[in-house]
Amino acid sequence: MLAQAEPNVWQGRVDAEEGPLGLRWHQTVRRIDASTPLANTVALAGFACDAGVARNHGRTGAQAGPAAIRKMLANLPARAGRVVVDAGDVTCQGDALEDAQSELSGVLHDLLDRGAFPIALGGGHEIAWASFGGLARHLAAKSNQPPRIGILNLDAHFDLRAGERGSSGTPFRQIAEDCARRGWPFHYACLGVSTYANTEALFARARQLGVRWMHDDEMDVMQLAHVLKVVEVFLSQVDHVYLTMCLDVLPAAVAPGVSAPSARGVGMDLIEPIVDRVVSSGKLRLADVAELNPSLDIDHHTARVAARLVARVADGIGLQGTTHG
């Protein structure tokens, strides 16, 4: 069910003596309702859910992720030219994953239709099926032509698992099947894939579906130019981009608070330039962050990283203005 975010998450330091330039997120984020104008805003929508993680036999606790991210966002500095609103949380009741995904899809669809740029806060990576669904509904209503949507996943895992029921391990296989039913192309790139976190069956499915990927050990600062070139080529082949950031793509020392910490991972010195390049393309329509598990975090390390990534996307969108193709 959709609910307002906890009121105590938008609290923090007040630097009154600094004037308007000293404002922080908690002083500027606005809650919204059905009548709130949303054109050229960044809209946060939480997905308080880890039913998909449970189904995938992972360590649960990601349901508390949206609140933890907001608490870390609250004290970050507000930036001129960026308007951020909070659409509240979709909460999964028990194992009712499909209902929660359908509800979030509807929320994101509505935000997009109203001219906002949504950033969804997870929750497990089952959020991706809902995020794509909201974007697909929005774009399908705008044109009879199949949209060229590029899904860029920063993740140690393909999340292409087979299975009768959806989980945090199945969303991109579900999206591929949905695209096939619609007659749409499936453009999916996964950057940060770990050889030791994906079975041969998953690599085979990735090849079968035409997935593009880079291994984590191909992505260090010395290879940044090559990585950004790969991103550039991917962006050139699509018209709309959905960016999904799974926190387990990062090294365990940077992001310990996830269900499956990475033994190696990809550093922020690669992740942030990738995010910047995607935002600056003008093709980004929707972003989300997934797999924060506050119960496994250490001194809020992972929540702080998640908040930094959310703020980085929001800053970039705010600077260039929000447009939807």
N, C-alpha and C positions, 0 to 999 in steps of 0.2 A: 504494500500500500504506500502511496505517496504521502510523505509527511515533511514538515518543516525541519530543517537541520536543528540540532540541539542548540538552544539559545546561548549556552555558555561557551560555545566554540568560537564565536566571533567576539572575543575579548582580547585585550592586550595592552601594551604600553601606550601612553598618551604623551606626546611631546608638544604640549600646548604652546610653549614658548617659541617653537619653530615655525608656527603659523601653518598655512596651507601646504607648504612643501614638506612638512614633517608628518603628514598623514600616513597611516598604515592601512592594510587591507581591512581590518576589523572596523575601521571608521568609515569606509567607503563602500563596502559590499552592501547591496540592497536586496532584500527579499522581494519576491515577485508574486503576482497573482495573474489571473486570466486577462486582466485589463492593462497590465504594465507594458508600456512600449519597449520593445526589445531590439529594434534596429540598431546595428553597430554596437552591440554589447557582447561581452563574453559571459556565457551562462554556465554555472556549475550545476551538475546534477549527480547526486550520489546514488550508488548501487550497493546497498548494505546487504551483501549476500556472499555466502561461501558454500551454498548447497552444491555448486559445481565442483568445488575443491573436495568436498566430502565424497561426492560420487566418483571423483578421480583418485580416491584413496590418499589425498594429501592431508596436510596438517591444517585444521580449520582455525579460524580466527579472523579471516579477512572481512567478515561482516562489519567489524569495527573500523575498517580502513577509512571510509569517507570522513568520519568525525576526526580521526587522527590527522588526516591531511589538512582539513580545515583549521585545526588548532595550530598547525605549523604555518599555514598561510596567514593566519590572523595577524601576526606581528611583522610580516614582511612589508617593505615600504610600498606605498601606493605610487603609481606612475601616472604622469599627465597623459591624457589622450586615451586612457583605458577605462572603460566602464564595465564593472563586474557585477553580476547579479547571481543570486542563489535560488535555484528552483527546488531545493529540498532533496529528500531521499526517497527512492523506491526501496522498500524493505521486503526481503524474501521471508515468507512465513514458512518455517520448517523446510520441507523438501519441495515446495511449490515453485521450483526453478522456472519452469516454462511460463507460469503466470507472471512472475517478477520480470522476466526478460521481455515479455509482451508489453508490460506496463512501461518499462524503461524505454523500449522502442517507441511507444506512443509519445512519451514525454520529449524525447529527442526530436522526433518528427515535428511535434508542435513548436519546439524552440527554433528549429531550422525554418519552418514555414513563417515564423514571426520575425525572421531576420537576424536571429542571434547566432553566435558561434558557440556551440556547446563543447564543454569539456566534462566528460563523465569520470567520476571518481569511484574506483572499485575498492573492495569487492575482488572476487576471483576473476580469472580471465574468461570465464563464461560471459562477462560483460560484453565481449566482442560480438557475440551473436546478436545481442540487443542493439549495440551501437550500429552495426552494419544495417540491421533491419530498419532503424529509424532513418538512416541516410538513404537507403534504397527506396523507402516509401516517399520520401521527400523528392528525390530525383525522378522517380517513375511518374509522378504527377506533373512534372514540368515538361516532359517531352515523350513522344512515342518512340524515339530512337533509343537503342540500348546505351546506357551511360557507360563511359570508360572510367570505372572506379579503380583506383590503385590502393591496395591495402598494404601499408608499410608497418611491419611488426618488429619492434625491437625486443628480442626475446631469445632465451637460450633454447626454447622448445618450439617445434613446428605447430603444436596443438592441432594436429590433423588426425587424431585418433579415430578409429572406428568405434561403433557402439550404438546400441538401440536407443539409449537415452543420452541427451546432451550432458556435458560436463565441462570443467575448465580445460580439459584436454581435447575437446572436439570442435571448438567454434569455427575454425577456418575450413575444416572439412564440411561442416554444415553450410557455411557460406558458399563454398565451391558447388555443392549440390543445389543450393538455391539459385545460384547464377545459371547453372545448367538448365534448371526448370524454366527460368525466365528467358533463356536464349541470350544471356549477357556474357561478355568475356569475363574471365577470372584472372585478375592481375594481382598477384600476391608475392610480396618479397619479405623474407624473414632474415634479419640481420642480427648476428650474435649467436648463431646456432652452435650448440655444443655437441661434438661427436659422441660424447659420453653420456648425454642426456636424452638421446633419441635412438630408438631401435632401427634396425635395417628396414623394417616394415614401414616406418615413418619416412625414411629417406626414399624408399621406393614409391610411396604415395605422393611425396613431394615432386619427384620426377614425373610421375604419371600426370599430375595436375599442372605441370609447367611452372612450378614455383621457382622463384629465384632466391638464392640465399647466400650468405657469407658466414663462414665459421668464426667463432670467437677468436681463434688464434691467427686469423687473417686481419684482425682489426686492432691495431695499436697505433700510437701517434705517428710512427714513422710511415704508416700506410694511409694516413688521413686523406691525402689527395686522391688516392685510388678509391677509397671508400666513398668519398663525395662524388667521384665520377660515376660510380655504380648507382648512387642515389639519383644523380642528374639524369642518367639514361632512363631509369625507371620513371621518373617524373615526366620525361618527355613523351612517354607512351600512353599517358592517361590525362584525363581532364579534371578529375576530382580525386582528392586524396583523403583517406581515413588513416590517421596515425594512431597506433596503439602501442603503449609503452609498458611492457611487463617488467616489473622491478627486478625479477630474477635474472635479467640480462646483465646486471651489474655484478662486480665481484662481491663475494660474501662479506668482506670487510667493510664495504660501502653500503650494502643492502642486506643486513642479516635478517631483517624482519619479513621474510617471505616463506612460503611453504617449502620451496626447494632451492636453497642457496646455491650459488654457482661456485664451483671450485676454481674457475678462472675468471670468466666474465669479461665484459667490455667496460672500459673506464669512462668516466664522465667527460674526459678530454676527447673522446670520439662521439659519445651520445649527444652532447650538447651541440656540436657543429652539425650533426645530422638533423637534429630538431630545427635548428636555425635555418638550414637549407630548405627543409620542407615548408616551414612557415613562410619564408620569403618567396616561395614559388607562386604564391597567390592561388594555389589549387587546393589548399587544405580546407576542408569543410567541417571536420569533426575530429576530436582527439579524445583519448581516454588513457588512464593510468590504472594498472591492475596489480593485484597480488600483494598489496601491503597487509601484513598480519601484525598488528601492534603487540599482540601477546608474545611474539617472538623477537620483537625489536630490542635494540640495546641503546639506551639513552636517546631514543627517538631518531636514531641515525637514518633509518629507511624512510620514516615519515618526512624528515627534513629534505631528503633527496627528492621524494615524490612532490613535495610542495615547490621545491626549486624548479622542477621540470614543468609543473603546471603553470607557475608564474612566468617561466620563460616563454611558453607558448602564448599565454595571455598577453605578455608584453609585446611580442612580435605581432600578434593580431591587432592589438590596440594601436600600434604605430602605423600599420598599413591600412587600417580600416577593415571592417568586416564586409566581405562580398561573397555572394553565393552564385555559382554558375548554374 
